[in-house]
């Protein structure tokens, strides 16, 4: 399955979709396949200021706990509350309804280190 081309990807398996100064962050299909059944999601609260490379949350699965990173600096403005009630959304729709959080970007310098879909898929095939 090819990764969507409307976003960019990190080597730590997060996708970043930029819409103006707001970034939507999520986990890649590769990450979800590797973790298997995700059972818990915890994200930083809205209002939290983050720096590029900071941990913005974590996911737990039957296999492991993994930190979630963001490549740019900004402020968390929204978290996907649906994941609190149903973390399995990450298992079934990580590229859509399973998005993690939205961040108002104040420094996008870290975006330069992200990969387009073709480069990410070449390095991490599903």
N, CA, C and O atoms as CSV, one atom per row, in Angstrom:
chain,resi,resn,atom,element,x,y,z
A,1,UNK,N,N,0.840,-1.180,0.000
A,1,UNK,CA,C,0.000,0.000,0.000
A,1,UNK,C,C,0.887,1.245,0.000
A,1,UNK,O,O,1.731,1.409,0.881
A,2,UNK,N,N,0.700,2.101,-0.965
A,2,UNK,CA,C,1.491,3.320,-1.070
A,2,UNK,C,C,1.007,4.359,-0.047
A,2,UNK,O,O,-0.191,4.502,0.199
A,3,UNK,N,N,1.955,5.065,0.529
A,3,UNK,CA,C,1.613,6.130,1.475
A,3,UNK,C,C,1.018,7.315,0.718
A,3,UNK,O,O,1.424,7.585,-0.413
A,4,UNK,N,N,0.064,8.027,1.321
A,4,UNK,CA,C,-0.522,9.196,0.664
A,4,UNK,C,C,0.536,10.256,0.349
A,4,UNK,O,O,1.479,10.450,1.115
A,5,UNK,N,N,0.369,10.925,-0.768
A,5,UNK,CA,C,1.346,11.918,-1.219
A,5,UNK,C,C,1.050,13.317,-0.702
A,5,UNK,O,O,1.802,14.246,-0.996
A,6,UNK,N,N,-0.022,13.493,0.058
A,6,UNK,CA,C,-0.374,14.822,0.570
A,6,UNK,C,C,0.263,15.120,1.923
A,6,UNK,O,O,-0.144,16.058,2.609
A,7,UNK,N,N,1.256,14.330,2.307
A,7,UNK,CA,C,1.936,14.512,3.589
A,7,UNK,C,C,3.390,14.085,3.449
A,7,UNK,O,O,3.797,13.527,2.430
A,8,UNK,N,N,4.161,14.358,4.489
A,8,UNK,CA,C,5.568,13.958,4.528
A,8,UNK,C,C,5.786,13.079,5.750
A,8,UNK,O,O,4.959,13.046,6.661
A,9,UNK,N,N,6.919,12.363,5.758
A,9,UNK,CA,C,7.104,11.265,6.707
A,9,UNK,C,C,8.458,11.337,7.407
A,9,UNK,O,O,9.451,11.780,6.829
A,10,UNK,N,N,8.475,10.897,8.653
A,10,UNK,CA,C,9.716,10.854,9.428
A,10,UNK,C,C,10.230,9.414,9.497
A,10,UNK,O,O,9.481,8.459,9.293
A,11,UNK,N,N,11.509,9.287,9.786
A,11,UNK,CA,C,12.092,7.956,9.966
A,11,UNK,C,C,11.578,7.277,11.230
A,11,UNK,O,O,11.726,6.065,11.386
A,12,UNK,N,N,10.973,8.049,12.136
A,12,UNK,CA,C,10.379,7.453,13.337
A,12,UNK,C,C,8.910,7.082,13.105
A,12,UNK,O,O,8.188,6.753,14.046
A,13,UNK,N,N,8.477,7.138,11.840
A,13,UNK,CA,C,7.192,6.603,11.373
A,13,UNK,C,C,5.965,7.425,11.741
A,13,UNK,O,O,4.896,6.872,11.998
A,14,UNK,N,N,6.118,8.741,11.765
A,14,UNK,CA,C,4.976,9.637,11.875
A,14,UNK,C,C,4.753,10.307,10.524
A,14,UNK,O,O,5.703,10.591,9.794
A,15,UNK,N,N,3.480,10.557,10.201
A,15,UNK,CA,C,3.196,11.377,9.026
A,15,UNK,C,C,2.838,12.775,9.496
A,15,UNK,O,O,2.279,12.966,10.576
A,16,UNK,N,N,3.172,13.750,8.658
A,16,UNK,CA,C,2.946,15.165,8.938
A,16,UNK,C,C,2.227,15.765,7.730
A,16,UNK,O,O,2.775,15.782,6.628
A,17,UNK,N,N,1.009,16.254,7.931
A,17,UNK,CA,C,0.268,16.910,6.843
A,17,UNK,C,C,0.098,18.380,7.210
A,17,UNK,O,O,-0.553,18.722,8.197
A,18,UNK,N,N,0.702,19.241,6.388
A,18,UNK,CA,C,0.683,20.678,6.627
A,18,UNK,C,C,-0.471,21.318,5.863
A,18,UNK,O,O,-0.633,21.100,4.663
A,19,UNK,N,N,-1.270,22.112,6.575
A,19,UNK,CA,C,-2.362,22.882,5.977
A,19,UNK,C,C,-2.255,24.288,6.542
A,19,UNK,O,O,-2.748,24.569,7.635
A,20,UNK,N,N,-1.598,25.180,5.780
A,20,UNK,CA,C,-1.300,26.514,6.288
A,20,UNK,C,C,-0.317,26.387,7.441
A,20,UNK,O,O,0.723,25.741,7.307
A,21,UNK,N,N,-0.644,27.004,8.580
A,21,UNK,CA,C,0.256,26.931,9.725
A,21,UNK,C,C,-0.139,25.837,10.714
A,21,UNK,O,O,0.374,25.794,11.832
A,22,UNK,N,N,-1.053,24.950,10.303
A,22,UNK,CA,C,-1.480,23.845,11.178
A,22,UNK,C,C,-1.024,22.521,10.577
A,22,UNK,O,O,-1.210,22.253,9.390
A,23,UNK,N,N,-0.436,21.723,11.416
A,23,UNK,CA,C,0.062,20.409,11.047
A,23,UNK,C,C,-0.818,19.353,11.708
A,23,UNK,O,O,-1.100,19.430,12.903
A,24,UNK,N,N,-1.244,18.376,10.931
A,24,UNK,CA,C,-1.906,17.199,11.498
A,24,UNK,C,C,-0.867,16.090,11.545
A,24,UNK,O,O,-0.161,15.857,10.564
A,25,UNK,N,N,-0.769,15.412,12.670
A,25,UNK,CA,C,0.240,14.388,12.899
A,25,UNK,C,C,-0.430,13.035,13.101
A,25,UNK,O,O,-1.475,12.946,13.745
A,26,UNK,N,N,0.167,11.989,12.556
A,26,UNK,CA,C,-0.359,10.652,12.737
A,26,UNK,C,C,0.726,9.604,12.598
A,26,UNK,O,O,1.880,9.932,12.322
A,27,UNK,N,N,0.367,8.358,12.784
A,27,UNK,CA,C,1.284,7.235,12.625
A,27,UNK,C,C,1.143,6.646,11.231
A,27,UNK,O,O,0.046,6.601,10.675
A,28,UNK,N,N,2.245,6.200,10.677
A,28,UNK,CA,C,2.221,5.586,9.354
A,28,UNK,C,C,1.641,4.168,9.429
A,28,UNK,O,O,1.563,3.559,10.496
A,29,UNK,N,N,1.245,3.679,8.278
A,29,UNK,CA,C,0.749,2.306,8.193
A,29,UNK,C,C,1.848,1.330,8.610
A,29,UNK,O,O,1.573,0.320,9.258
A,30,UNK,N,N,3.091,1.632,8.238
A,30,UNK,CA,C,4.216,0.779,8.618
A,30,UNK,C,C,4.308,0.670,10.143
A,30,UNK,O,O,4.482,-0.426,10.674
A,31,UNK,N,N,4.193,1.801,10.850
A,31,UNK,CA,C,4.266,1.793,12.315
A,31,UNK,C,C,3.150,0.948,12.909
A,31,UNK,O,O,3.379,0.148,13.816
A,32,UNK,N,N,1.951,1.131,12.395
A,32,UNK,CA,C,0.799,0.382,12.907
A,32,UNK,C,C,0.976,-1.114,12.650
A,32,UNK,O,O,0.682,-1.932,13.522
A,33,UNK,N,N,1.452,-1.472,11.469
A,33,UNK,CA,C,1.684,-2.883,11.162
A,33,UNK,C,C,2.739,-3.484,12.081
A,33,UNK,O,O,2.625,-4.640,12.487
A,34,UNK,N,N,3.755,-2.711,12.409
A,34,UNK,CA,C,4.834,-3.186,13.273
A,34,UNK,C,C,4.366,-3.338,14.722
A,34,UNK,O,O,4.713,-4.309,15.394
A,35,UNK,N,N,3.581,-2.378,15.194
A,35,UNK,CA,C,3.095,-2.424,16.576
A,35,UNK,C,C,2.007,-3.465,16.783
A,35,UNK,O,O,1.852,-3.976,17.893
A,36,UNK,N,N,1.273,-3.783,15.771
A,36,UNK,CA,C,0.073,-4.646,15.789
A,36,UNK,C,C,-1.038,-3.972,16.573
A,36,UNK,O,O,-1.265,-2.778,16.375
A,37,UNK,N,N,-1.724,-4.655,17.430
A,37,UNK,CA,C,-2.937,-4.132,18.063
A,37,UNK,C,C,-2.641,-3.014,19.064
A,37,UNK,O,O,-2.116,-3.261,20.150
A,38,UNK,N,N,-2.984,-1.783,18.683
A,38,UNK,CA,C,-2.792,-0.632,19.562
A,38,UNK,C,C,-3.958,-0.582,20.540
A,38,UNK,O,O,-5.123,-0.650,20.149
A,39,UNK,N,N,-3.615,-0.460,21.825
A,39,UNK,CA,C,-4.632,-0.535,22.877
A,39,UNK,C,C,-4.780,0.759,23.685
A,39,UNK,O,O,-5.740,0.911,24.440
A,40,UNK,N,N,-3.827,1.698,23.527
A,40,UNK,CA,C,-3.857,2.914,24.338
A,40,UNK,C,C,-3.100,4.012,23.619
A,40,UNK,O,O,-2.064,3.766,23.002
A,41,UNK,N,N,-3.631,5.239,23.702
A,41,UNK,CA,C,-2.990,6.414,23.107
A,41,UNK,C,C,-3.026,7.536,24.127
A,41,UNK,O,O,-4.067,7.798,24.729
A,42,UNK,N,N,-1.904,8.195,24.323
A,42,UNK,CA,C,-1.850,9.376,25.186
A,42,UNK,C,C,-1.060,10.456,24.470
A,42,UNK,O,O,0.072,10.230,24.043
A,43,UNK,N,N,-1.659,11.630,24.341
A,43,UNK,CA,C,-1.015,12.749,23.662
A,43,UNK,C,C,-0.867,13.927,24.620
A,43,UNK,O,O,-1.583,14.023,25.616
A,44,UNK,N,N,0.082,14.831,24.304
A,44,UNK,CA,C,0.211,16.077,25.069
A,44,UNK,C,C,-1.087,16.861,24.940
A,44,UNK,O,O,-1.785,16.762,23.931
A,45,UNK,N,N,-1.400,17.627,25.954
A,45,UNK,CA,C,-2.651,18.373,25.987
A,45,UNK,C,C,-2.571,19.631,25.123
A,45,UNK,O,O,-1.490,20.188,24.929
A,46,UNK,N,N,-3.718,20.076,24.604
A,46,UNK,CA,C,-3.735,21.357,23.897
A,46,UNK,C,C,-3.140,22.452,24.784
A,46,UNK,O,O,-3.365,22.496,25.994
A,47,UNK,N,N,-2.381,23.322,24.145
A,47,UNK,CA,C,-1.679,24.375,24.866
A,47,UNK,C,C,-0.226,24.037,25.140
A,47,UNK,O,O,0.558,24.924,25.478
A,48,UNK,N,N,0.150,22.774,25.002
A,48,UNK,CA,C,1.528,22.361,25.225
A,48,UNK,C,C,2.408,22.863,24.081
A,48,UNK,O,O,2.109,22.630,22.910
A,49,UNK,N,N,3.485,23.546,24.426
A,49,UNK,CA,C,4.445,24.029,23.433
A,49,UNK,C,C,5.517,22.958,23.263
A,49,UNK,O,O,6.049,22.434,24.241
A,50,UNK,N,N,5.823,22.642,22.011
A,50,UNK,CA,C,6.817,21.612,21.721
A,50,UNK,C,C,7.898,22.165,20.806
A,50,UNK,O,O,7.677,23.111,20.050
A,51,UNK,N,N,9.068,21.553,20.893
A,51,UNK,CA,C,10.188,21.862,20.001
A,51,UNK,C,C,10.336,20.715,19.015
A,51,UNK,O,O,9.930,19.586,19.292
A,52,UNK,N,N,10.915,21.011,17.874
A,52,UNK,CA,C,11.154,19.981,16.867
A,52,UNK,C,C,11.880,18.798,17.506
A,52,UNK,O,O,12.873,18.980,18.210
A,53,UNK,N,N,11.387,17.600,17.259
A,53,UNK,CA,C,11.989,16.390,17.806
A,53,UNK,C,C,11.460,15.972,19.158
A,53,UNK,O,O,11.830,14.913,19.665
A,54,UNK,N,N,10.595,16.787,19.755
A,54,UNK,CA,C,10.027,16.441,21.067
A,54,UNK,C,C,9.058,15.270,20.962
A,54,UNK,O,O,8.466,15.013,19.913
A,55,UNK,N,N,8.917,14.576,22.076
A,55,UNK,CA,C,7.897,13.549,22.204
A,55,UNK,C,C,6.567,14.267,22.448
A,55,UNK,O,O,6.456,15.093,23.354
A,56,UNK,N,N,5.563,13.944,21.632
A,56,UNK,CA,C,4.252,14.574,21.786
A,56,UNK,C,C,3.199,13.595,22.295
A,56,UNK,O,O,2.050,13.974,22.521
A,57,UNK,N,N,3.593,12.343,22.473
A,57,UNK,CA,C,2.661,11.353,22.982
A,57,UNK,C,C,3.263,9.967,22.951
A,57,UNK,O,O,4.445,9.779,22.660
A,58,UNK,N,N,2.406,8.989,23.264
A,58,UNK,CA,C,2.846,7.597,23.185
A,58,UNK,C,C,1.663,6.713,22.857
A,58,UNK,O,O,0.509,7.039,23.133
A,59,UNK,N,N,1.996,5.577,22.253
A,59,UNK,CA,C,0.986,4.554,21.978
A,59,UNK,C,C,1.460,3.262,22.602
A,59,UNK,O,O,2.655,2.972,22.647
A,60,UNK,N,N,0.496,2.488,23.084
A,60,UNK,CA,C,0.793,1.165,23.623
A,60,UNK,C,C,0.071,0.141,22.781
A,60,UNK,O,O,-1.066,0.345,22.357
A,61,UNK,N,N,0.751,-0.963,22.548
A,61,UNK,CA,C,0.145,-2.074,21.826
A,61,UNK,C,C,0.405,-3.341,22.626
A,61,UNK,O,O,1.042,-3.305,23.679
A,62,UNK,N,N,-0.090,-4.449,22.120
A,62,UNK,CA,C,0.163,-5.714,22.794
A,62,UNK,C,C,1.642,-6.072,22.724
A,62,UNK,O,O,2.102,-6.924,23.485
A,63,UNK,N,N,2.397,-5.438,21.826
A,63,UNK,CA,C,3.824,-5.715,21.657
A,63,UNK,C,C,4.745,-4.765,22.407
A,63,UNK,O,O,5.741,-5.190,22.994
A,64,UNK,N,N,4.406,-3.461,22.386
A,64,UNK,CA,C,5.367,-2.474,22.889
A,64,UNK,C,C,4.687,-1.139,23.168
A,64,UNK,O,O,3.532,-0.916,22.806
A,65,UNK,N,N,5.438,-0.261,23.821
A,65,UNK,CA,C,5.058,1.135,23.974
A,65,UNK,C,C,6.010,1.944,23.112
A,65,UNK,O,O,7.222,1.731,23.147
A,66,UNK,N,N,5.463,2.872,22.338
A,66,UNK,CA,C,6.287,3.682,21.439
A,66,UNK,C,C,5.995,5.153,21.639
A,66,UNK,O,O,4.843,5.561,21.785
A,67,UNK,N,N,7.062,5.951,21.645
A,67,UNK,CA,C,6.916,7.398,21.708
A,67,UNK,C,C,6.546,7.931,20.331
A,67,UNK,O,O,6.880,7.338,19.305
A,68,UNK,N,N,5.852,9.060,20.332
A,68,UNK,CA,C,5.465,9.747,19.105
A,68,UNK,C,C,6.201,11.080,19.092
A,68,UNK,O,O,6.189,11.817,20.078
A,69,UNK,N,N,6.839,11.383,17.965
A,69,UNK,CA,C,7.653,12.584,17.830
A,69,UNK,C,C,7.054,13.513,16.782
A,69,UNK,O,O,6.339,13.073,15.881
A,70,UNK,N,N,7.353,14.791,16.908
A,70,UNK,CA,C,6.965,15.773,15.896
A,70,UNK,C,C,8.231,16.435,15.360
A,70,UNK,O,O,9.133,16.769,16.128
A,71,UNK,N,N,8.296,16.621,14.057
A,71,UNK,CA,C,9.501,17.145,13.414
A,71,UNK,C,C,9.610,18.665,13.465
A,71,UNK,O,O,10.669,19.212,13.158
A,72,UNK,N,N,8.541,19.354,13.845
A,72,UNK,CA,C,8.563,20.817,13.839
A,72,UNK,C,C,8.190,21.359,15.220
A,72,UNK,O,O,7.692,20.631,16.078
A,73,UNK,N,N,8.442,22.644,15.408
A,73,UNK,CA,C,8.114,23.311,16.672
A,73,UNK,C,C,6.761,23.995,16.561
A,73,UNK,O,O,6.367,24.456,15.490
A,74,UNK,N,N,6.055,24.055,17.687
A,74,UNK,CA,C,4.768,24.734,17.700
A,74,UNK,C,C,4.005,24.458,18.977
A,74,UNK,O,O,4.586,24.128,20.010
A,75,UNK,N,N,2.690,24.600,18.889
A,75,UNK,CA,C,1.810,24.398,20.045
A,75,UNK,C,C,0.711,23.409,19.672
A,75,UNK,O,O,0.072,23.533,18.627
A,76,UNK,N,N,0.506,22.430,20.543
A,76,UNK,CA,C,-0.586,21.483,20.338
A,76,UNK,C,C,-1.893,22.259,20.468
A,76,UNK,O,O,-2.139,22.906,21.487
A,77,UNK,N,N,-2.730,22.192,19.432
A,77,UNK,CA,C,-4.001,22.923,19.471
A,77,UNK,C,C,-5.209,21.986,19.553
A,77,UNK,O,O,-6.304,22.417,19.916
A,78,UNK,N,N,-5.014,20.710,19.219
A,78,UNK,CA,C,-6.120,19.763,19.272
A,78,UNK,C,C,-5.569,18.347,19.330
A,78,UNK,O,O,-4.549,18.042,18.711
A,79,UNK,N,N,-6.244,17.492,20.072
A,79,UNK,CA,C,-5.932,16.060,20.061
A,79,UNK,C,C,-7.179,15.321,19.592
A,79,UNK,O,O,-8.299,15.802,19.763
A,80,UNK,N,N,-6.977,14.169,19.009
A,80,UNK,CA,C,-8.085,13.365,18.515
A,80,UNK,C,C,-8.711,12.628,19.692
A,80,UNK,O,O,-8.247,11.557,20.082
A,81,UNK,N,N,-9.755,13.201,20.247
A,81,UNK,CA,C,-10.414,12.632,21.432
A,81,UNK,C,C,-11.060,11.282,21.143
A,81,UNK,O,O,-11.274,10.491,22.062
A,82,UNK,N,N,-11.367,11.013,19.900
A,82,UNK,CA,C,-11.970,9.722,19.546
A,82,UNK,C,C,-11.035,8.571,19.903
A,82,UNK,O,O,-11.498,7.465,20.181
A,83,UNK,N,N,-9.727,8.817,19.899
A,83,UNK,CA,C,-8.770,7.759,20.231
A,83,UNK,C,C,-8.803,7.384,21.710
A,83,UNK,O,O,-8.442,6.264,22.070
A,84,UNK,N,N,-9.230,8.305,22.565
A,84,UNK,CA,C,-9.355,7.983,23.996
A,84,UNK,C,C,-10.405,6.900,24.207
A,84,UNK,O,O,-10.218,5.981,25.004
A,85,UNK,N,N,-11.510,7.023,23.480
A,85,UNK,CA,C,-12.595,6.051,23.591
A,85,UNK,C,C,-12.328,4.794,22.782
A,85,UNK,O,O,-12.739,3.699,23.165
A,86,UNK,N,N,-11.636,4.959,21.654
A,86,UNK,CA,C,-11.444,3.835,20.744
A,86,UNK,C,C,-10.060,3.879,20.094
A,86,UNK,O,O,-9.936,4.286,18.939
A,87,UNK,N,N,-9.006,3.461,20.830
A,87,UNK,CA,C,-7.658,3.490,20.260
A,87,UNK,C,C,-7.503,2.584,19.038
A,87,UNK,O,O,-6.539,2.714,18.283
A,88,UNK,N,N,-8.448,1.670,18.847
A,88,UNK,CA,C,-8.356,0.778,17.696
A,88,UNK,C,C,-8.534,1.519,16.366
A,88,UNK,O,O,-8.265,0.957,15.304
A,89,UNK,N,N,-8.986,2.779,16.418
A,89,UNK,CA,C,-9.039,3.586,15.192
A,89,UNK,C,C,-7.666,3.666,14.536
A,89,UNK,O,O,-7.551,3.749,13.313
A,90,UNK,N,N,-6.630,3.639,15.365
A,90,UNK,CA,C,-5.270,3.635,14.811
A,90,UNK,C,C,-4.986,2.355,14.047
A,90,UNK,O,O,-4.262,2.372,13.051
A,91,UNK,N,N,-5.545,1.255,14.499
A,91,UNK,CA,C,-5.331,-0.020,13.815
A,91,UNK,C,C,-6.062,-0.066,12.481
A,91,UNK,O,O,-5.553,-0.620,11.506
A,92,UNK,N,N,-7.254,0.515,12.439
A,92,UNK,CA,C,-8.097,0.392,11.247
A,92,UNK,C,C,-7.954,1.542,10.266
A,92,UNK,O,O,-8.168,1.351,9.069
A,93,UNK,N,N,-7.593,2.750,10.743
A,93,UNK,CA,C,-7.527,3.912,9.852
A,93,UNK,C,C,-6.454,4.907,10.306
A,93,UNK,O,O,-6.775,6.053,10.620
A,94,UNK,N,N,-5.178,4.484,10.345
A,94,UNK,CA,C,-4.130,5.372,10.854
A,94,UNK,C,C,-3.890,6.603,9.984
A,94,UNK,O,O,-3.365,7.606,10.466
A,95,UNK,N,N,-4.266,6.538,8.718
A,95,UNK,CA,C,-4.011,7.644,7.802
A,95,UNK,C,C,-5.209,8.575,7.658
A,95,UNK,O,O,-5.155,9.552,6.911
A,96,UNK,N,N,-6.292,8.272,8.375
A,96,UNK,CA,C,-7.510,9.075,8.298
A,96,UNK,C,C,-8.051,9.388,9.678
A,96,UNK,O,O,-7.542,10.278,10.358
A,97,UNK,N,N,-9.085,8.661,10.101
A,97,UNK,CA,C,-9.741,8.915,11.382
A,97,UNK,C,C,-8.833,8.685,12.582
A,97,UNK,O,O,-9.146,9.128,13.687
A,98,UNK,N,N,-7.714,8.001,12.378
A,98,UNK,CA,C,-6.786,7.726,13.474
A,98,UNK,C,C,-5.695,8.773,13.636
A,98,UNK,O,O,-4.673,8.488,14.262
A,99,UNK,N,N,-5.875,9.982,13.092
A,99,UNK,CA,C,-4.892,11.046,13.298
A,99,UNK,C,C,-4.710,11.283,14.797
A,99,UNK,O,O,-5.609,10.990,15.585
A,100,UNK,N,N,-3.561,11.808,15.190
A,100,UNK,CA,C,-3.233,11.938,16.613
A,100,UNK,C,C,-3.475,13.324,17.183
A,100,UNK,O,O,-4.179,13.470,18.183
A,101,UNK,N,N,-2.900,14.342,16.559
A,101,UNK,CA,C,-3.041,15.695,17.083
A,101,UNK,C,C,-2.809,16.721,15.981
A,101,UNK,O,O,-2.344,16.400,14.887
A,102,UNK,N,N,-3.149,17.972,16.309
A,102,UNK,CA,C,-2.907,19.096,15.411
A,102,UNK,C,C,-2.025,20.088,16.158
A,102,UNK,O,O,-2.201,20.340,17.350
A,103,UNK,N,N,-1.078,20.639,15.419
A,103,UNK,CA,C,-0.089,21.540,16.004
A,103,UNK,C,C,-0.030,22.811,15.170
A,103,UNK,O,O,0.105,22.757,13.948
A,104,UNK,N,N,-0.133,23.969,15.849
A,104,UNK,CA,C,0.071,25.240,15.164
A,104,UNK,C,C,1.584,25.453,15.087
A,104,UNK,O,O,2.253,25.618,16.107
A,105,UNK,N,N,2.097,25.448,13.890
A,105,UNK,CA,C,3.539,25.483,13.650
A,105,UNK,C,C,4.065,26.903,13.814
A,105,UNK,O,O,3.509,27.850,13.258
A,106,UNK,N,N,5.151,27.044,14.587
A,106,UNK,CA,C,5.815,28.344,14.677
A,106,UNK,C,C,7.237,28.292,14.146
A,106,UNK,O,O,7.877,29.335,14.005
A,107,UNK,N,N,7.750,27.097,13.848
A,107,UNK,CA,C,9.057,26.942,13.223
A,107,UNK,C,C,9.061,25.617,12.466
A,107,UNK,O,O,9.101,24.546,13.072
A,108,UNK,N,N,9.019,25.696,11.154
A,108,UNK,CA,C,8.930,24.499,10.319
A,108,UNK,C,C,10.287,24.035,9.806
A,108,UNK,O,O,10.344,23.261,8.850
A,109,UNK,N,N,11.380,24.487,10.415
A,109,UNK,CA,C,12.710,24.112,9.933
A,109,UNK,C,C,12.903,22.602,9.895
A,109,UNK,O,O,13.594,22.096,9.010
A,110,UNK,N,N,12.314,21.876,10.826
A,110,UNK,CA,C,12.452,20.422,10.864
A,110,UNK,C,C,11.806,19.720,9.693
A,110,UNK,O,O,12.086,18.547,9.443
A,111,UNK,N,N,10.943,20.419,8.966
A,111,UNK,CA,C,10.270,19.831,7.811
A,111,UNK,C,C,11.274,19.402,6.745
A,111,UNK,O,O,11.016,18.469,5.985
A,112,UNK,N,N,12.411,20.077,6.689
A,112,UNK,CA,C,13.430,19.765,5.676
A,112,UNK,C,C,13.959,18.343,5.811
A,112,UNK,O,O,14.426,17.776,4.824
A,113,UNK,N,N,13.902,17.750,6.996
A,113,UNK,CA,C,14.405,16.401,7.210
A,113,UNK,C,C,13.383,15.302,6.942
A,113,UNK,O,O,13.689,14.120,7.101
A,114,UNK,N,N,12.185,15.677,6.540
A,114,UNK,CA,C,11.133,14.694,6.293
A,114,UNK,C,C,11.181,14.190,4.853
A,114,UNK,O,O,11.720,14.852,3.966
A,115,UNK,N,N,10.609,13.014,4.638
A,115,UNK,CA,C,10.643,12.370,3.322
A,115,UNK,C,C,9.287,12.466,2.640
A,115,UNK,O,O,8.248,12.478,3.299
A,116,UNK,N,N,9.310,12.534,1.317
A,116,UNK,CA,C,8.051,12.433,0.598
A,116,UNK,C,C,7.608,10.972,0.609
A,116,UNK,O,O,8.353,10.098,1.053
A,117,UNK,N,N,6.406,10.710,0.125
A,117,UNK,CA,C,5.827,9.363,0.195
A,117,UNK,C,C,6.694,8.327,-0.510
A,117,UNK,O,O,6.896,7.233,0.016
A,118,UNK,N,N,7.210,8.658,-1.693
A,118,UNK,CA,C,8.009,7.691,-2.457
A,118,UNK,C,C,9.280,7.306,-1.708
A,118,UNK,O,O,9.639,6.130,-1.661
A,119,UNK,N,N,9.957,8.281,-1.126
A,119,UNK,CA,C,11.198,7.996,-0.388
A,119,UNK,C,C,10.898,7.194,0.877
A,119,UNK,O,O,11.638,6.269,1.214
A,120,UNK,N,N,9.818,7.543,1.580
A,120,UNK,CA,C,9.463,6.807,2.792
A,120,UNK,C,C,9.110,5.360,2.450
A,120,UNK,O,O,9.578,4.430,3.107
A,121,UNK,N,N,8.284,5.175,1.423
A,121,UNK,CA,C,7.870,3.817,1.039
A,121,UNK,C,C,9.043,2.967,0.576
A,121,UNK,O,O,9.073,1.761,0.818
A,122,UNK,N,N,10.007,3.593,-0.088
A,122,UNK,CA,C,11.177,2.837,-0.530
A,122,UNK,C,C,11.984,2.318,0.656
A,122,UNK,O,O,12.544,1.223,0.609
A,123,UNK,N,N,12.037,3.124,1.727
A,123,UNK,CA,C,12.809,2.730,2.913
A,123,UNK,C,C,12.006,1.825,3.852
A,123,UNK,O,O,12.590,1.038,4.596
A,124,UNK,N,N,10.678,1.930,3.824
A,124,UNK,CA,C,9.827,1.209,4.783
A,124,UNK,C,C,8.595,0.636,4.083
A,124,UNK,O,O,7.488,1.124,4.311
A,125,UNK,N,N,8.753,-0.360,3.259
A,125,UNK,CA,C,7.567,-0.919,2.575
A,125,UNK,C,C,6.618,-1.599,3.563
A,125,UNK,O,O,7.054,-2.248,4.514
A,126,UNK,N,N,5.334,-1.442,3.326
A,126,UNK,CA,C,4.311,-2.062,4.200
A,126,UNK,C,C,4.247,-3.554,3.957
A,126,UNK,O,O,3.454,-4.249,4.591
